[in-house]
Amino acid sequence: MKRNYIKNAMEAISSRFNCLINNGANTMAGILGRRKLVPGVCLIIRLMLIFSAVGLSAFFPFSTSFQSVNADNTTAPSIEVLPSSGVVGTTVYVKIINYTPSKQIIITFGTGTTIGTGTSVGTKTYVATKATTDASGYGVADFDIDVFPAGRYTIMADDGTNKLTTGFKLVPSISLGDVVSGYVGDVISVNGHGFAAKKLIYLGVDDEKIVTGESDDKGQCLNMRLVIPSCSRGNHNIKMQDSENNVAVAAFNVRQHVSTMPASAAVGDTVKIVGSGFASVADVTAYFDDKEVGVVQTGTDGGFTIDIKVPPCGDGVHRIKVDDKTNKGFNDIKIASAMSISPETGFIGMQVGVQGSGFRPGFPVNLSYDNIKLEGTTVQSQGSFTYSFKIPVSRFGPHSINASDGVNSQKAIFTVESTPPMAPTTHLPADGDRAVKDIHFEWGTVNDPSGVTYTFEVADDAKFSNVIMSQANVTANYIDITEDSKMLPGREKPYYWRVKAVDRASNEGAWSLVSSFYKGHTIMTILGNMPDWVKWILVILGLVLFGFMFFWIGHTLKKLRRLDEDEDYEDGYEGDDYNYQPGKNER
């Protein structure tokens, strides 16, 4: 009798279903403004409604269930759970069959048994939801799986009379939030649910374990930070696994990426291009503004590194492109202006070359040396310029060479040499010489790459505590002091002089050795300065004087001799008269 009741109920439901389809078709016809539907259109609408009903029956296969009950020839109560396994947050549908009609059913979810991987630790049974059966004892309820560790749990439907249970397997899952793709090196946050409670957790990409953590007592491992390792272009599995071998994966799409180091450079600089996420083991061509600058092969992880030289170009932002014939990557690099000089150190008058790059093409360039304005030039089409000039007279040490095109400004430092020149050697007058009129001072030439001038001093003492004459910036290696200048009056005491070299970079050399000289006439200087004819007259007069003196001396001697003879004669005469004998009469 009960079988006939169920059979009649099924026929009623079928009839009602056909009626629903026909009414739906007529309603659609009314909407279209027609009384009757074209047979073809009616058929299409009828099929649509049937398919919709079949789709619903996938979740609620009422007729199928009842038919199976009929086929099994039983009226015993039962429950079914769809799905029978899932992750945290899964919506579970509980179908109640042949329970007490029109009765409230309490659906509970609670601790079950340990299965394979994972343990439902500390989970207590709780009321998941409630439902009420219809007049035939049929009912449907649903609820969402709360946060629990991995394992098998018990779902029970209780109407006070019937208490049937079924199992539900909770499996692990991971989520990446809204992140589904990114680049090598990105940091993502991974949340895991439904793992074994209080177990070691591994997190990685594909089969590579990268970081570790620990699940809590609910089987969760939240906010694990993962840095995407080097890997090739395409989808990869973000994998979380616990020590009980519960595994969950999520897809992450790795995209190609290009970076440059540094981000700003100058023409001629070496720039490192780093790529990731390209095809595995593929030839990659690098371009600078569509100009090929290098080729390299990627590794198995799709990464590569290549060094390039920045080619001649103007200032501003330029495009780096990398192409493996399947994937292209781009990155911008800023090119700054730069300037160099050659040489960077030297002497006054040296020819120095100036080279500029990364300037604004076609713009005029203004150049200067410190505050000395130089002739300008124009930036070429590739952003470069060249210029040369001679270092002007300036003090030793660093000096600034400046260049500007009105947008870019650069400077370079040129260092003027600081080596002092050698000390001169004094030549004229020699030490101790005497000058009587004009004085010619002369010293040895000093050679210096910057060129030199001389500083000359005269003092009246050897320590130069009282300088009576000083002359700087003497360009020749001599100086003349005339008698008319009356700068050095004659005197018996000596004068002292010295000289030093100073180059055009203001480097001062040491003083020469001090040399002395006399100024004024002596007998010898007077004679020495007489004309030749005067000298001859003096010679003749000297000879005449000498002859006269010789004659006078001779005559005087002759006269004296005659006087002596006369005296001797007289003495002899007197002796004979008085019988004088020498020796006898001396007493």
C-alpha positions in Angstrom: 0.0 0.0 0.0 2.8 2.3 0.8 4.4 1.5 -2.5 1.3 2.5 -4.3 1.3 5.7 -2.3 4.8 6.5 -3.4 4.0 5.6 -7.0 1.0 7.8 -7.0 3.1 10.6 -5.5 5.6 10.3 -8.2 3.0 10.4 -10.9 1.5 13.5 -9.3 4.9 15.2 -9.3 5.4 14.2 -12.9 2.1 15.6 -13.9 2.7 18.8 -12.0 6.1 19.1 -13.6 4.6 18.9 -17.1 2.0 21.4 -16.2 4.7 23.7 -15.0 6.5 23.4 -18.3 3.4 24.1 -20.3 2.5 27.1 -18.1 6.0 28.4 -18.5 5.8 28.1 -22.3 2.4 29.9 -22.4 3.8 32.6 -20.1 6.7 33.2 -22.5 4.2 33.4 -25.3 2.3 36.0 -23.5 5.5 38.0 -22.9 6.2 37.8 -26.6 2.6 39.2 -27.3 1.3 36.0 -28.9 -1.6 33.8 -28.0 -0.1 30.6 -29.2 3.5 29.6 -29.5 5.0 28.5 -32.8 5.7 24.8 -32.4 9.5 25.2 -32.9 9.8 28.0 -30.3 7.6 26.0 -27.9 9.9 23.0 -28.2 13.0 25.1 -27.5 11.4 26.7 -24.4 10.2 23.3 -23.2 13.8 21.9 -23.6 15.2 24.8 -21.7 12.9 24.3 -18.8 13.6 20.6 -18.8 17.4 21.1 -18.7 17.0 23.6 -15.9 15.0 21.0 -13.9 17.6 18.4 -14.6 20.3 20.7 -13.5 18.6 21.2 -10.1 18.1 17.5 -9.8 21.8 17.0 -9.9 21.8 18.4 -6.4 18.3 17.3 -5.4 17.6 14.0 -7.3 14.3 13.6 -5.7 12.8 11.2 -8.2 16.0 9.2 -8.4 16.2 8.8 -4.7 12.7 7.8 -4.3 13.0 5.4 -7.2 16.0 3.8 -5.5 13.9 3.4 -2.4 11.2 1.8 -4.5 13.8 -0.4 -6.2 15.2 -1.4 -2.8 11.7 -2.2 -1.7 12.4 -0.4 1.7 10.9 2.4 3.7 13.7 2.7 6.3 14.9 6.3 7.1 18.2 7.4 5.6 20.4 10.5 5.1 22.7 11.5 2.3 25.4 14.2 2.2 26.5 16.1 -0.8 29.5 16.4 -1.2 31.0 13.8 1.0 34.3 15.6 1.3 35.6 19.1 1.0 37.6 22.0 2.4 36.9 24.5 5.1 34.0 26.7 4.0 32.4 24.1 1.7 28.6 24.2 1.7 27.3 20.7 2.6 23.7 19.6 1.7 22.1 17.0 3.9 19.1 15.1 2.4 16.8 13.5 4.9 14.6 10.6 3.6 11.7 8.8 5.3 12.0 10.6 8.7 9.0 11.5 10.8 6.8 13.7 8.7 6.5 17.4 9.6 9.1 17.1 12.3 12.1 19.3 13.1 15.4 17.7 12.4 18.7 18.8 14.2 21.8 18.4 12.1 25.0 18.1 14.1 28.7 18.1 13.1 31.4 16.7 15.3 34.4 14.7 16.1 34.9 11.5 14.2 37.9 9.2 13.9 41.5 9.7 12.9 41.9 8.9 9.2 45.1 8.5 7.2 46.4 12.1 7.4 45.2 14.5 10.0 43.4 14.4 13.3 40.3 16.2 14.4 41.9 17.3 17.6 39.7 18.8 20.3 36.6 19.2 18.0 33.3 18.8 19.8 29.9 18.1 18.3 27.9 21.1 17.6 24.5 21.9 16.0 25.3 22.8 12.4 21.8 23.5 11.2 18.1 22.6 11.5 15.4 21.5 9.1 11.8 20.4 9.1 10.5 17.4 7.1 7.5 17.7 4.8 4.4 15.5 5.0 6.3 12.6 3.3 9.2 12.7 5.9 11.5 14.3 3.4 13.7 17.3 4.0 16.9 19.1 2.9 19.3 21.2 5.0 22.7 22.9 4.3 25.6 24.4 6.3 29.2 25.5 5.8 32.1 23.6 7.1 33.8 25.5 9.9 37.5 25.7 10.6 38.7 22.2 11.7 41.9 20.2 11.2 42.0 17.5 8.5 40.2 14.3 9.2 36.8 12.5 9.0 33.9 14.0 10.8 30.4 12.7 11.7 27.2 14.4 10.5 24.1 13.3 12.3 20.4 14.0 11.6 18.2 13.7 14.7 14.4 14.1 14.9 14.1 12.6 18.4 13.2 9.2 16.9 15.6 8.7 14.1 19.3 9.3 14.6 21.3 8.5 11.5 24.9 9.5 10.8 27.2 9.8 7.8 30.8 10.8 7.3 32.4 13.9 5.9 36.1 14.1 5.0 37.8 17.5 5.5 40.7 18.0 3.2 43.3 20.8 3.3 43.2 23.9 1.1 45.3 27.0 0.6 44.5 30.5 -0.6 46.6 33.3 -2.1 44.0 36.0 -1.7 43.5 38.0 -4.9 47.0 37.1 -6.2 47.0 34.8 -9.2 50.1 36.0 -11.0 53.3 37.9 -10.4 57.0 38.0 -10.9 60.1 36.2 -9.6 61.0 37.8 -6.3 57.4 38.8 -5.4 56.4 38.2 -1.8 53.0 36.6 -1.4 51.0 35.7 1.7 49.6 32.1 1.8 46.8 30.9 4.2 46.3 27.2 4.8 43.3 25.5 6.3 42.3 21.9 7.0 45.8 20.6 7.7 46.8 18.3 10.5 46.7 20.1 13.9 50.0 21.3 15.4 52.2 19.8 12.7 55.2 21.1 10.8 54.2 22.9 7.6 56.2 23.2 4.4 55.5 25.8 1.8 57.1 26.0 -1.6 56.8 26.2 -5.4 56.3 23.0 -7.4 58.5 20.4 -5.6 60.8 22.9 -3.9 60.3 23.4 -0.2 61.2 27.0 0.7 59.8 28.0 4.1 58.5 26.2 7.1 55.9 26.9 9.7 53.5 25.1 12.1 49.8 24.6 12.1 47.6 25.6 15.0 45.2 23.4 16.9 42.6 24.1 14.2 44.9 22.9 11.4 45.5 26.5 10.2 48.7 28.0 9.0 48.0 31.7 8.3 50.0 34.5 6.6 53.0 32.4 5.6 55.2 34.7 3.5 56.7 33.1 0.4 59.2 34.8 -2.0 58.6 33.5 -5.5 61.9 31.7 -6.5 63.5 31.9 -9.9 61.4 30.0 -12.3 60.3 30.0 -16.0 57.3 31.7 -17.6 53.9 30.0 -17.0 51.8 28.4 -14.3 53.4 26.9 -11.2 52.0 25.2 -8.1 52.2 26.9 -4.8 52.3 23.8 -2.5 51.6 23.5 1.2 52.3 20.2 2.9 52.3 19.1 6.5 54.4 16.4 8.1 51.4 14.0 7.8 51.5 14.4 4.0 48.4 16.4 3.7 48.9 18.5 0.6 47.1 21.4 -1.0 48.1 23.4 -4.1 47.1 26.7 -5.8 48.1 27.9 -9.2 50.4 30.9 -9.6 51.3 32.4 -13.0 54.9 33.6 -13.3 55.3 36.5 -15.7 58.5 37.8 -17.4 60.2 40.7 -15.8 63.2 42.9 -16.7 65.2 45.2 -14.4 68.4 47.3 -14.9 71.1 48.1 -12.5 71.7 50.9 -12.0 68.4 52.6 -13.0 70.3 55.7 -14.1 73.5 55.7 -16.1 75.6 57.7 -18.6 76.9 57.0 -22.1 79.6 54.4 -21.9 78.6 53.1 -18.5 78.2 49.3 -18.0 74.5 48.4 -17.2 73.5 45.0 -15.9 70.2 43.7 -17.3 68.5 41.1 -15.1 65.6 39.0 -16.5 63.3 36.5 -14.9 60.3 34.5 -15.9 61.3 34.0 -19.5 61.3 30.7 -21.4 63.6 28.0 -20.2 67.0 27.7 -22.0 66.2 30.2 -24.7 68.2 32.8 -26.6 67.4 36.3 -25.4 68.2 39.4 -27.4 68.7 42.8 -25.6 67.9 46.1 -27.3 68.6 49.7 -26.3 66.1 51.9 -28.1 65.6 49.1 -30.7 69.3 48.8 -31.2 70.7 45.3 -30.5 73.2 45.5 -27.7 73.7 41.8 -26.7 72.5 38.2 -26.8 72.4 35.7 -23.9 70.8 32.4 -23.1 68.4 31.9 -20.2 68.9 29.1 -17.6 66.5 26.3 -16.9 64.7 28.7 -14.5 64.1 31.2 -17.2 66.5 33.8 -15.7 69.5 35.6 -17.2 72.0 38.4 -16.6 73.8 40.4 -19.3 76.1 43.4 -19.2 75.8 46.1 -21.9 77.5 49.4 -22.6 75.2 52.3 -23.0 75.6 53.5 -26.6 75.8 57.2 -27.6 72.5 58.9 -27.0 70.9 62.0 -25.7 69.7 62.6 -22.2 66.4 61.4 -20.8 64.5 58.1 -20.6 65.4 55.3 -23.0 63.7 51.9 -23.4 65.5 48.5 -22.7 63.8 45.6 -24.5 64.4 41.9 -24.0 63.0 39.3 -26.4 63.2 35.5 -26.3 60.9 35.3 -29.5 58.0 34.2 -27.3 58.0 36.7 -24.4 59.1 40.3 -24.3 60.1 42.4 -21.4 60.7 46.1 -21.1 62.3 48.5 -18.7 63.1 52.2 -18.8 66.5 53.6 -18.0 67.4 57.2 -17.4 70.5 58.5 -19.2 72.2 61.4 -17.5 74.7 63.8 -19.1 78.4 63.2 -18.3 81.6 65.0 -19.1 85.3 64.0 -19.0 88.5 65.8 -19.7 91.9 64.5 -20.8 94.4 64.9 -19.3 93.1 65.7 -15.8 96.3 67.2 -14.5 99.0 69.2 -16.1 100.7 72.6 -16.5 99.8 76.1 -17.8 99.4 76.1 -21.5 98.7 72.4 -21.8 96.1 71.4 -24.5 93.1 69.7 -22.7 90.3 67.9 -24.5 86.7 68.0 -23.2 84.2 65.2 -24.1 80.5 65.4 -23.3 77.8 62.8 -23.6 74.1 62.5 -22.8 73.5 66.2 -23.6 70.5 67.6 -25.5 71.1 67.1 -29.2 71.3 70.3 -31.2 71.7 72.6 -28.2 74.6 75.0 -27.9 77.1 74.3 -25.1 78.6 77.0 -23.0 82.1 76.2 -21.5 84.2 78.0 -18.9 87.4 77.5 -16.9 86.6 78.7 -13.5 85.2 82.2 -14.3 87.0 82.4 -17.6 84.5 82.0 -20.5 85.7 79.7 -23.3 84.4 79.4 -26.8 81.3 77.2 -27.1 80.3 74.3 -29.3 77.1 72.4 -30.3 75.8 69.1 -29.1 75.8 66.5 -31.9 72.8 64.3 -32.9 73.8 61.5 -30.6 74.0 63.8 -27.6 77.8 64.2 -27.6 80.3 67.1 -28.1 84.1 67.6 -28.1 86.2 70.7 -27.4 89.8 71.5 -26.7 91.6 74.5 -25.2 94.9 75.6 -23.6 95.0 75.9 -19.8 95.2 79.7 -19.1 97.5 81.2 -16.4 96.1 80.2 -13.1 97.3 79.2 -9.6 98.4 75.6 -8.9 95.7 73.3 -7.6 92.2 72.2 -8.8 90.2 74.3 -11.2 86.6 73.7 -12.5 85.8 73.2 -16.2 82.1 73.7 -16.7 79.7 72.8 -19.5 76.0 73.5 -19.9 73.4 73.2 -22.7 70.8 75.0 -20.7 69.2 71.8 -19.5 72.1 69.7 -18.4 75.2 70.9 -16.6 78.4 69.1 -15.8 81.8 69.9 -14.5 85.2 68.3 -14.4 88.3 69.2 -12.3 91.6 69.9 -13.9 94.6 70.1 -11.4 97.4 72.4 -12.3 100.8 71.0 -11.3 102.3 72.2 -8.0 106.0 71.3 -8.6 108.2 74.4 -7.9 110.9 75.3 -10.4 114.6 74.8 -9.7 116.8 77.5 -8.2 118.8 79.5 -10.7 122.6 79.6 -10.7 124.2 83.1 -10.6 126.7 84.0 -13.4 127.4 87.7 -13.5 128.8 89.5 -11.6 130.9 86.8 -10.1 131.1 86.7 -6.4 133.3 89.6 -5.1 133.5 91.4 -8.5 133.5 95.2 -8.5 131.3 97.3 -10.8 132.1 100.9 -11.4 129.2 102.1 -13.6 126.5 100.0 -15.2 125.9 96.6 -13.7 124.8 93.5 -15.7 123.3 90.7 -13.6 122.9 87.4 -15.3 121.9 83.9 -14.2 121.2 80.5 -15.6 117.9 79.8 -17.4 115.3 77.6 -15.5 113.1 75.3 -17.5 109.6 74.6 -16.3 106.6 73.2 -18.3 104.4 76.1 -17.0 107.0 78.7 -18.0 108.7 81.0 -15.4 109.5 84.5 -14.5 112.2 85.6 -12.1 112.3 87.6 -8.9 115.6 89.6 -8.4 116.7 91.2 -5.1 119.7 93.2 -3.9 120.5 93.8 -0.2 123.2 95.5 1.8 123.7 92.4 4.0 124.0 88.7 3.4 120.9 87.8 5.3 118.7 90.2 3.2 117.3 91.8 6.2 117.4 95.1 4.4 116.5 94.7 0.8 117.3 97.8 -1.2 116.2 96.7 -4.6 113.6 94.1 -5.7 112.2 93.3 -9.1 109.5 90.7 -9.8 108.2 89.2 -13.1 111.5 89.4 -14.9 111.0 87.4 -18.1 114.6 87.2 -19.2 117.5 85.6 -17.3 119.3 88.9 -16.9 118.8 92.5 -15.7 120.8 95.7 -16.1 121.2 98.4 -13.6 122.5 101.6 -15.2 124.6 104.3 -13.5 122.0 106.9 -14.3 119.4 105.1 -12.3 121.5 105.9 -9.1 119.9 102.8 -7.5 123.2 101.4 -6.4 125.6 104.1 -5.3 129.3 103.3 -5.0 130.7 102.3 -1.6 133.5 100.3 -0.1 131.2 97.7 1.5 129.9 94.9 -0.7 126.3 94.5 -2.0 124.6 91.1 -2.1 122.2 89.7 -4.7 120.0 86.7 -5.4 117.3 85.4 -7.8 114.5 82.8 -7.8 112.2 81.4 -10.4 108.4 81.5 -10.2 106.3 79.5 -12.7 103.0 80.7 -14.2 101.1 78.4 -11.8 102.5 80.5 -8.9 104.9 77.8 -7.8 107.9 79.6 -6.2 111.3 78.0 -6.5 114.1 78.3 -4.0 116.5 81.3 -4.0 119.8 81.0 -5.7 123.0 81.1 -3.7 123.8 84.7 -2.5 126.5 86.4 -4.4 128.4 89.7 -3.5 129.7 92.6 -5.6 131.3 96.0 -5.0 130.2 99.3 -6.6 132.6 102.3 -7.1 136.1 103.3 -8.5 139.6 102.4 -7.4 143.0 103.3 -8.9 143.0 100.1 -10.9 139.4 100.6 -12.0 140.3 104.2 -13.1 143.3 103.0 -15.0 141.3 100.1 -16.4 138.6 102.4 -17.7 141.0 105.0 -19.4 141.2 105.2 -23.2 144.2 103.6 -24.8 145.8 106.8 -25.9 145.7 108.1 -22.3 147.3 104.9 -21.2 150.1 105.3 -23.7 150.7 108.9 -22.6 150.9 107.8 -19.0 153.3 105.0 -20.1 155.5 107.4 -21.9 155.3 109.9 -19.0 156.2 107.1 -16.7 159.1 106.1 -18.7 160.3 109.7 -18.9 159.9 110.0 -15.2 161.7 106.8 -14.7 164.5 107.9 -16.9 164.8 111.2 -15.2 164.8 109.6 -11.8 167.4 107.1 -13.0 169.5 109.9 -14.4 169.1 112.0 -11.2 169.9 109.1 -9.0 173.0 108.2 -11.1 174.1 111.8 -11.0 173.5 112.1 -7.3 175.5 108.9 -6.6 178.3 110.1 -8.8 178.4 113.4 -7.0 178.4 111.7 -3.6 181.2 109.4 -4.7 183.3 112.4 -5.8 182.7 114.1 -2.5 183.9 111.0 -0.7 187.0 110.9 -2.8 187.7 114.5 -2.0 187.4 113.9 1.7 189.7 111.0 1.5 192.4 113.1 -0.2 192.2 115.8 2.3 192.5 113.3 5.2 195.6 111.8 3.7 197.2 115.1 3.2 196.8 116.1 6.8 198.2 112.8 8.0 201.3 113.2 6.1 201.9 116.5 7.7 201.6 115.4 11.3 203.1 111.9 10.8 199.8 110.2 11.5 199.7 106.5 11.6 196.4 104.7 11.8 196.1 102.4 14.8 198.8 104.0 16.8 197.2 107.3 17.3 193.6 106.0 17.9 194.2 105.7 21.6 
